[in-house]
């Protein structure tokens, strides 16, 4: 049977773009469909704009330390409107770069929503196209729980479109998004209240890392309310009233006043409207696409990668899945992803980063052969200030060889440091390897090499 394309990709985010480009470079006929902006969540509503806001917030934080380093006090004003316009202009430039790359590689772009007609046919707008292999890379979208007044809450998407900074911001959810926005907005001078169903932020991370970030946020002035869930949002004149159910003994109800409520309770796959059921593509309970270790769905010629599947929701993971798909299907070199080797980071202040197993995970898998090396100290940059900022470094090892099975860090440059250790971690480094390495002094990273 003759097809219009060798590969058709639905969704041109980080994963979809990576797959399309890799396929085109193999001289395959490639078509892609994207109904919104090129680049997906990461570029337009996630990683890139978020990191730029982190940088902007760092100027505020560093400015507070300037007097301790001999700088005269001066009044400064942050222009959110000017800044966020610059962010959007930068994103527009990258959008255009995506478009130019697709054109250069002769990848046909359809700018409309796609849905399946049959396993090899997709309808895009008023057109129908056929393809030998189809890759779904539609990503996810913020989840908003069903509670009264939820229409008054915004998600991370709208945070990047705020016309002005909120004075009082309530954030529901203590995961990546909630923690990062609480840190950034607090640095800009917003009164931030962070609410989580757990008693400590960042569920899923190592307990020491959770504690370090949690305490760091509170030290900076973020109010934290744990063991609580949002019950209702009410509009009262020009303010929002957020009602909470707490898990205290008396099951008391608490009310938070804010002018903005950010709902950061996770993300869900963006799979509705694709007509997947009619072509034999099975979905998991929460709407994610069911795939095997090679990203193949229950329909043999249809594959899925990224946040629309129930795997690790990180941009590098999605891109790796896309590249592994190309290697497996078109290069005939089967490749899978070891998700335990993928580093992650939380770009809050304090910053946190991890690779490998937490202490709890390691002990559950390996038992008493697990040992941890840990250091907690005040970094050099804060030694001239009154801030009680602490860095936490933790290395988890197993057995007599003391092979490193997890590295965790809270503090300055945590993401870059863990990223640099990632290559050695993949190769099975040991605690002795860290001990034998010669450090650069004075740096924060050298402390990892001197753990006793």
PyMOL commands that set and color helices and strands:
alter all, ss='L'
color gray80, all
select helices_A, chain A and resi 14-24+40-45+47-69+80-104+150-152+156-159+176-187+207-219+277-279+306-308+315-329+339-341+359-369+380-382+414-426+431-436+445-450
alter helices_A, ss='H'
color red, helices_A
select strands_A, chain A and resi 5-10+30-33+108-110+114-118+121-124+127-136+140-142+168-172+191-195+223-225+228-236+239-246+253-258+260-263+267-269+302-304+344-346+352-356+370-377+391-398+403-410
alter strands_A, ss='S'
color yellow, strands_A
deselect
rebuild
show_as cartoon
